[in-house]
């Protein structure tokens, strides 16, 4: 097999890979670090072009610059993944050190004292370390939605590192010709394997960005954009699962429904931004007063629903008392104005023959309606006021 021909084919493949990654980068502009991955492919492509042009351009460009472009590409690869996963920058410090070592090695064995075997060994060692470091980085990522593509990429990079180790052993054992392009079957197979594995790594990256986008879309579809908590659809799905689990185990399950008194007046008097500040304040009070297993959602403009697994009606009522006190103490701060808000609560426990979230929510809604009818819901103002505990006593008997 002619190594020069294989390098030309490798250049063509890298050109295609670069086009794919640039297109992927344009498609997912909002993904952090994705442009660095395009730079990795561009650097690898230019490095391969430099090697393929050996004998047609100065050796310094072909040997030293060409190899350093490939090494720099893996630095860009590392930066891309670091930004993609939001990790600390120290994760690619090792890559920077390896690039500096590569500069020294390529100048020493590729220009000052041209020694192909030593240059190949140094080059393979540096690349192997770079690839192994990135593979280890990927194996440590814990994001479930990206786990499979991350493992796929880690596998490709681990194999690339292993291929470089094999090349080190082969060159150390059998040597290498002065002109690398005159190498034999062994070095040719290394190029073939590298081309295939690089393709696999790039496909894994594209897969990973698509999985990231899907994860973001799922989060957006299940999250209230203002408060960051679950939305109506998300709590319906989660509640269905929790109710099935509680029905199987025989554990009680309760829910709380609440809305803010006079919320429309807040919007009309102080504007929607003040209304948003009010919702955020109440959401924070509710979140801080719940247990880790409880589910909180904004299900309407000023309406919140809370699912309480393994919780009886009496225990749910105690939680309402705590939440009421928290909301009553809260100060809504907006545009140098401090105001108070009152809330009405409805609480219910799922009882046979009811078996669905809709039925439980309907019971809570009935309790909330009775609470509003039974208690005087005063409108909010800028003065300090005391909220009343608004849940129907009849529901707790």
N, C-alpha and C positions, 0 to 999 in steps of 0.2 A: 504494500500500500504506500502510495506517494504522500508524504506528510504535507508537502506544499499544496497538493490538491485538496487534502483534507482541511487544511487551514482556510483555503478559499471557500470551501463549503461551510466551514465554521463561521466565516465572516458573513456569508449569505444568511445563515440561520440567525446570527446575532442581529443582523439588520432587521429581519422579520420580528425578532423578539423586541427590538427597540421600538418599532412601529406599534406593536401590540401594547407595550407598556406606556407609550406616549398617549395612545388612544384611551387606554384605561385611566391614565392620569387626567385626561380631559373630561372623561365621563364622570369621575368621582373627585371633582375639584375640592370638595369640602373635606376629604379624608386627609388627616395629618400625615406628613412624611411621604406622600405618594410621589411627589415630584423628585425626591431624592432617589427613589427606586428607578425612575426614568434615567437619571444621571448615572446610576450604576450600570444600566444596560448600555448607555451611550459610551461610557468609559471602557467597558468590556469590548464593545464593537470597535472602537478606535484602536484599542490595544491589539486586537486580533488583526486589524488591517495593517498595523505597523509591522507585525510579525510576518504576515503574508507577503509584504513588500520587501522582505530581506533580499539584499542584493540590488534593489532598485532605488533605495533611499539610503542615506548614511547609516552606518551601523549604530551610531549613538541613538538615532531616532527609532530604529527598528528594535534594538535590543533593550537599551536603558529606558527610553520613554515608553515603548510599547508595554514592557512588563510593569512599569510603574503605573500606567493607566489602569491595568487590570487590578493591581493591588489597591489603588485609590477607589476603584469601583466598589470593592467590598467595604471600604470605609463608608461610602455613600449608602450602601446596603444596610449597614449597621445603624447609621443615622436615621434612615427611613423607618426601620422597625422600632427604634427608640421613640421617635415622635408618634408613630402609629399607635403604640401601646401606652403612650404617656409615661414612659419610664424616665429615670434620672439619666442625665447625660454621661455619668461615669461609666455607663455600660459600653460606650464606644471609645473610652480612653485607651483601652488596650489596642484597638484598631489603629489609633493614631500612632502609638508607639511602634506597632508592626510596620506601618508605612515608613516611619523614619528609618527603621532597620533595613527595609527594602531599598531605600534610597542609597544607603551606604553599601549594601551588598551588590546592587546593580552597577553602581559606579566602580566598585572594586573589581568585580568579576565580569562585567560587561563592557567596560571601557578602558580603565587603567591597565588591568591585567586580564585580558579576555580568557576566561576559563569556563568553557561550556558546562562540564560536569558539576563544578562547584556552584555555578550560577543556577543551574537547574535544581540542585539540591536546596540551595538557599530560597529560591523562588517557590518551590513546592512546599517547603517547610512553612514559609510565611503565609502562603495561601491556605494551607491546611489548618494553621492556627486561627486564621480569620474565619474560615468556614466553621470550624469546631466551636469557636466562641459564639457565633450567631446561632448555631444549632442549640447550644446550651441555653442561650437567652430565650429562644422560642420554647424550649421544653419547660421553662420556669413560668411561662404565662398561664394564667388561671381562668381566662375568660371562656366560659363554657361554649358560647356561640362560635368562637374562633378556634376551638380546641382541635378539631379534625384538620382544617387547612394548615394550622400551625405545626401540627405533628407531621403532616405531609412535607412541608417545607424543611422542617428539622431533619427529616429522614434524607431528603435530597442533599442537603448540605453536609450531613454526616457522611454520606457516600462520597461526596466530592472530596471531603477531608481524607477519607480512606484512600481514594484514588491518588491523591497527592503523596500519601505515605507509601503507597505501592511504587509510585514513580521514584521516590527517594531511594527505596531499597533497590529498585532495578538499576538506577543510574550508579549508585554506590557499588553495586556488584559487577555490572557489565560496562560501566562507563557510558559516554555519549560522544558522537562525532563533533568536530570543531564547529561545523555548520549544522545547527539544530535541524534544519529542513532536510538534511540527509539522514535523519534518524531512521531506525528500522521499524519492524512490526510492533515492538513493545510500545514505543512512544506514539506510534500511530493509533494503537488501541486506547491509549490514555486520552488522546484528543477525542476519539469517538465517544468514549464514556463521558467525558466532560461535557460534550455538546448535548447529549441526552439528558444528563442530570441538570444542567443549566436550564434546559427547556422545562423540566419538571419543577424546578424551583420557581420559575416565572409563572407557570400555570398555577402553582400553589398560591403565589402572591395575588394573582388576579382572583382566584377563588376566595382568598381571605378578605379582599376588599369588598367582594360581592356579599360575603357573609356579614361583614361589618355593616354594610348598608342595610341588609335585611334586619339585623339586630336593631339598628336605629329606627327603622320603620315600625318594627314591632313595639319598641318603647314608645314612639310617638302615638301609635294606635291605641296604646293602653294607658297613656299618661295624660293627666290634665296639664295643659301647657302653662297655666299660671302658677299653680301650687306645686306641681311636680308629683302629686299623689295619683292614685289610680283614678281612672274615669269610670263612667257608668258601665260600659261594656266590660272593662277589665274586672271590676268587682263582681259582675254577674258570673263571669267564667270562674273566678276564684271561689266565689261563694258556692257555686254548684259542686265543686270538688270538695270543699270543706263540709258541706251538708251531707254528701254521700259518705264521707269518712266518719262523721259523727253518728249518722244513722247506723252504720255497720258496728260501731263500738258502743252505741247506746248513750253516748255523751250528749249533754244538752248543748244547744247553740242558740245564741241570742243576737240581736242587732239593735242598733240605735240609729234613729233618723233625726236630724236637727236642721233647722234653718234659722236665719238671722232676722230678728224683728226690725222692721222699718228699713230694710236694706235699700229699697227703691228710693226712699227719701235721702239716704246718704248719697246715692248717685246723682239724684236731682239737685241736691243742695251743694255738694262739694265736688262733684264730677266723678267720672268713672275711675280716674286714677286713685282717688281716695277710697272708692269702693274696692279696687284691687288691693290696696294696702290693708283694708279691713279683712278681706278674705285671707290674705297671707298671714295676718296676725292670728286669726281664729284657727287657721290650719296648723300653725305652729303650736298653739295651745293644745289642740286635739292630739297632734302627733306626740307631744311630750307627755301626755297623760295616758297613753296606751301602752299595752304590753307588746313585746316583739312579735308575737304570733297574731295579734289583732290586725285587721285590714281596714284601712281608712280610704275613702274615695269622695271626690266631689262629683255629685250626681246631677247637679243643676246649678243655676246661677249662684244662689246663696244657700244651697242645700248640700249637706254632707251625710254620708252613710257610713256606719261602722259595723263590721262583722266581728263577733266575739265567739270564737270556737271554744268548746268545752266550758261554757259559761251559762249558769242558770240565770233566771230572771232577777233573782235577788242580788246576785253578784253584778249583773249588768246595771242594776239600779245604783249600786254603790259606785260603779265607774262613772255613771252619769253625774252623781254628786260631785265627784272630783273634777270632771270636765267642766261642769257648771262653775265651780269655784275658780278654775283656771281662766275661763272666759271672762268671768266677772272682774277678775283682777287685772286683766290685760288692758293696756293703753294702746289705742290706735294712733300712731304718729304719722302725720302727713302735712307737709308744707307748713311746719311750725305750729300745727294745730294738734291738740291731744283730745281724743274723743273716746267714748265708751260705747259698747254694743251689748244688746241683750240677745239671748237665743232661746228658742223653744225646743224641747227634746221629746221624742217619742221612743219608747223602748218596748220590745216584745221578745218572747221566746218562741221558737218554732215548736208547735205542738201538733200531734197527730189529729186529723189526717193530713195536715199540711206537710209538704215534703219539698218545696221549692223555695228559692230565694225570692221570687216574685210574691209568693204567699207571705213569707216572713216580712218583706218590705211593706206589703199592704197592711199587715197588722201594726207595724211601726207607724205607718202613715195615719192610720186610724187613731192611734195613741197620740200622735202629734196634733192631729186636728182637735181631739178632745182637750188636749193641753191648752191650745190656743183659745178654745172656746171657754175653758174654765178659768183661765188666768188672764189678768190684764197685761197685755204686751205694750209697754210704753215705747215711744219713739226715741231714737238716740239723739243726744245733744252734746254740746261742748262741755256741759257741766258734769260733775262726778255723780254717777247714779249707781244703784245696786241692782244687779240682774236678779230676776226671780228664777227659781228652779221649775222649769215648765215640762213636767211629764205627768201624765194622768195617773193619779193615785189608784184609780180603779184597775189599771193594768198591772199593778204590783201586788194586788191582793191574791 
